[in-house]
Amino acid sequence: MAKHRIYSMSFASVYPHYIAKAEKKGRTQQEVHEVIKWLTGYNEEQLQQVLEKKTNFEDFFDQAPEMNPNASKITGVICGYRVEDIEDPLMQKVRYLDKMIDELAKGRKMEKILRT
């Protein structure tokens, strides 16, 4: 089975879209970083390295310092799929991030987005 093309795309190529989506709705780049850090365990310096190296999505998630154990609490529909029902673990992680950015852009409170 062929890999989905998102896996080979650089995280840096999609990152500006995450920022733009959030900022268009009055959220900040810092809030986007908070979401990314919560999900993946990357710190600010590591995140900047990922962006500079143009790390692809597969490596971005494979090399994440620590996926948040509460990530499984992220539920709902994104891109027509229920994130909790996605069987491919890597695609599920990609969609977790998509879902969290979507919630941020929709004005959801940060403590709800971070499942605290």
TORKOL-4160 file (C-alpha; in steps of 0.2 Angstrom, whole numbers, padded with zeros to 4 digits, m for minus):
116
<pt num="1" X="0000" Y="0000" Z="0000"/>
<pt num="2" X="0007" Y="0017" Z="m0005"/>
<pt num="3" X="0010" Y="0030" Z="0008"/>
<pt num="4" X="m0001" Y="0045" Z="0009"/>
<pt num="5" X="0007" Y="0060" Z="0001"/>
<pt num="6" X="0006" Y="0071" Z="0017"/>
<pt num="7" X="0019" Y="0059" Z="0025"/>
<pt num="8" X="0032" Y="0065" Z="0013"/>
<pt num="9" X="0027" Y="0084" Z="0014"/>
<pt num="10" X="0038" Y="0095" Z="0025"/>
<pt num="11" X="0030" Y="0101" Z="0041"/>
<pt num="12" X="0037" Y="0118" Z="0036"/>
<pt num="13" X="0026" Y="0119" Z="0021"/>
<pt num="14" X="0010" Y="0116" Z="0030"/>
<pt num="15" X="0015" Y="0126" Z="0046"/>
<pt num="16" X="0011" Y="0143" Z="0038"/>
<pt num="17" X="m0006" Y="0137" Z="0035"/>
<pt num="18" X="m0009" Y="0132" Z="0053"/>
<pt num="19" X="m0003" Y="0150" Z="0058"/>
<pt num="20" X="m0014" Y="0159" Z="0045"/>
<pt num="21" X="m0029" Y="0149" Z="0050"/>
<pt num="22" X="m0027" Y="0153" Z="0068"/>
<pt num="23" X="m0023" Y="0171" Z="0066"/>
<pt num="24" X="m0037" Y="0174" Z="0054"/>
<pt num="25" X="m0048" Y="0170" Z="0068"/>
<pt num="26" X="m0039" Y="0181" Z="0081"/>
<pt num="27" X="m0028" Y="0167" Z="0088"/>
<pt num="28" X="m0009" Y="0168" Z="0089"/>
<pt num="29" X="0006" Y="0159" Z="0083"/>
<pt num="30" X="0011" Y="0156" Z="0101"/>
<pt num="31" X="m0006" Y="0147" Z="0104"/>
<pt num="32" X="m0002" Y="0136" Z="0088"/>
<pt num="33" X="0015" Y="0132" Z="0096"/>
<pt num="34" X="0007" Y="0128" Z="0112"/>
<pt num="35" X="m0004" Y="0116" Z="0104"/>
<pt num="36" X="0010" Y="0108" Z="0094"/>
<pt num="37" X="0021" Y="0107" Z="0110"/>
<pt num="38" X="0007" Y="0099" Z="0120"/>
<pt num="39" X="0003" Y="0086" Z="0106"/>
<pt num="40" X="0021" Y="0081" Z="0102"/>
<pt num="41" X="0033" Y="0086" Z="0116"/>
<pt num="42" X="0043" Y="0097" Z="0105"/>
<pt num="43" X="0051" Y="0113" Z="0114"/>
<pt num="44" X="0053" Y="0129" Z="0105"/>
<pt num="45" X="0070" Y="0126" Z="0099"/>
<pt num="46" X="0066" Y="0109" Z="0093"/>
<pt num="47" X="0051" Y="0115" Z="0084"/>
<pt num="48" X="0062" Y="0129" Z="0075"/>
<pt num="49" X="0074" Y="0115" Z="0070"/>
<pt num="50" X="0060" Y="0105" Z="0062"/>
<pt num="51" X="0055" Y="0120" Z="0052"/>
<pt num="52" X="0073" Y="0124" Z="0047"/>
<pt num="53" X="0077" Y="0107" Z="0042"/>
<pt num="54" X="0060" Y="0105" Z="0032"/>
<pt num="55" X="0057" Y="0089" Z="0041"/>
<pt num="56" X="0043" Y="0079" Z="0033"/>
<pt num="57" X="0027" Y="0074" Z="0043"/>
<pt num="58" X="0032" Y="0056" Z="0045"/>
<pt num="59" X="0049" Y="0061" Z="0053"/>
<pt num="60" X="0040" Y="0075" Z="0063"/>
<pt num="61" X="0029" Y="0063" Z="0072"/>
<pt num="62" X="0042" Y="0048" Z="0073"/>
<pt num="63" X="0055" Y="0060" Z="0081"/>
<pt num="64" X="0043" Y="0069" Z="0092"/>
<pt num="65" X="0050" Y="0069" Z="0110"/>
<pt num="66" X="0034" Y="0062" Z="0118"/>
<pt num="67" X="0017" Y="0061" Z="0111"/>
<pt num="68" X="0005" Y="0067" Z="0124"/>
<pt num="69" X="m0004" Y="0052" Z="0132"/>
<pt num="70" X="m0020" Y="0062" Z="0132"/>
<pt num="71" X="m0020" Y="0063" Z="0113"/>
<pt num="72" X="m0033" Y="0049" Z="0112"/>
<pt num="73" X="m0045" Y="0061" Z="0120"/>
<pt num="74" X="m0045" Y="0071" Z="0104"/>
<pt num="75" X="m0062" Y="0066" Z="0096"/>
<pt num="76" X="m0073" Y="0072" Z="0082"/>
<pt num="77" X="m0073" Y="0074" Z="0063"/>
<pt num="78" X="m0059" Y="0082" Z="0053"/>
<pt num="79" X="m0058" Y="0081" Z="0034"/>
<pt num="80" X="m0074" Y="0070" Z="0034"/>
<pt num="81" X="m0066" Y="0057" Z="0046"/>
<pt num="82" X="m0068" Y="0053" Z="0064"/>
<pt num="83" X="m0051" Y="0055" Z="0072"/>
<pt num="84" X="m0054" Y="0042" Z="0085"/>
<pt num="85" X="m0058" Y="0029" Z="0071"/>
<pt num="86" X="m0043" Y="0032" Z="0060"/>
<pt num="87" X="m0033" Y="0016" Z="0060"/>
<pt num="88" X="m0016" Y="0022" Z="0053"/>
<pt num="89" X="m0007" Y="0028" Z="0068"/>
<pt num="90" X="0003" Y="0041" Z="0058"/>
<pt num="91" X="m0012" Y="0048" Z="0049"/>
<pt num="92" X="m0021" Y="0049" Z="0066"/>
<pt num="93" X="m0007" Y="0059" Z="0073"/>
<pt num="94" X="m0008" Y="0071" Z="0058"/>
<pt num="95" X="m0027" Y="0073" Z="0060"/>
<pt num="96" X="m0025" Y="0075" Z="0079"/>
<pt num="97" X="m0015" Y="0091" Z="0075"/>
<pt num="98" X="m0027" Y="0096" Z="0061"/>
<pt num="99" X="m0042" Y="0094" Z="0074"/>
<pt num="100" X="m0033" Y="0104" Z="0087"/>
<pt num="101" X="m0029" Y="0119" Z="0075"/>
<pt num="102" X="m0047" Y="0118" Z="0069"/>
<pt num="103" X="m0053" Y="0120" Z="0087"/>
<pt num="104" X="m0041" Y="0134" Z="0090"/>
<pt num="105" X="m0047" Y="0143" Z="0075"/>
<pt num="106" X="m0065" Y="0140" Z="0080"/>
<pt num="107" X="m0062" Y="0150" Z="0096"/>
<pt num="108" X="m0062" Y="0135" Z="0108"/>
<pt num="109" X="m0054" Y="0139" Z="0125"/>
<pt num="110" X="m0036" Y="0133" Z="0127"/>
<pt num="111" X="m0039" Y="0121" Z="0142"/>
<pt num="112" X="m0053" Y="0112" Z="0131"/>
<pt num="113" X="m0041" Y="0111" Z="0116"/>
<pt num="114" X="m0027" Y="0104" Z="0127"/>
<pt num="115" X="m0039" Y="0092" Z="0136"/>
<pt num="116" X="m0035" Y="0098" Z="0154"/>
